[in-house]
Amino acid sequence: MAMTHASDTQGGPVTLSKDGLPDWLAPVVHAAETVEPLQLSRFLPPADGAGRQSAVLILFGEGERGPELLLMERASSLRSHAGQPSFPGGALDPEDGDPKGDGPLRAALREAEEETGLDPSGVQLFGVLPKLYIPVSSFVVTPVLGWWRRPTPVGVVDPAETARVFTVPVADLTDPANRATTVHPSGHRGPAFLVESALVWGFTAGVIDKILHYSGWERPWDRAKQVPLDWRS
């Protein structure tokens, strides 16, 4: 299969390729190919096709401390998910193409470029996870997996949307000392990560938690350790 190039995001085909991936990504590739939707979340897309199609880019790179993930923190002024760390991503635009085809791949790259300034030509897409559903926003989300083959500088593009862009070493995400369970005022409980002076929770933490688990990277952690979320979350 072909590599993904920046020009591909402007209407050409965007493909998935496992060629030349680092060996440490093999467990993630296997997990993506074998995981079932209900193993990822109990919130799955409505059977009637309702919901707004969207995509996120789960981008793995290699940093000074080994494998890492690219995350961003949403601006505190936004109406939904304000201040939350998240993967780059957003709703599909008409120009992204078929939501059932390569539309989510193109949307994930486009949104990542718009939000973090990364160069899509340095990103190799290698897999997708099953579509998931975020009930509070009615988003049907396709998690797109990428390898940052040629890293480029990233940062805040639009302060009205993004507070900061940062990478998190996978070693920090798997460190039991950085893991906790969040308790929402609604009573909902979910996994969380205390990394890079941020509390990663909600949809993003749930996906990271499952990737670590099904890739065999998870280390035993204290699920009784709780972090409350205030009413504004």
Salt bridges, closest charged atoms under 4 A:
GLU33 OE2 - LYS18 NZ 2.67
GLU73 OE1 - ARG164 NE 3.12
ASP93 OD2 - ARG110 NH1 3.34
ASP96 OD2 - ARG110 NH2 2.78
ASP102 OD2 - ARG106 NH2 3.36
GLU111 OE2 - ARG110 NH1 3.24
GLU114 OE2 - ARG110 NH1 3.32
ASP172 OD1 - ARG65 NH2 2.81
ASP209 OD1 - ARG179 NH2 2.67
GLU218 OE2 - ARG179 NH1 3.67
GLU218 OE1 - HIS213 ND1 2.79
GLU218 OE2 - ARG223 NH2 3.20
ASP230 OD2 - ARG232 NH2 2.73
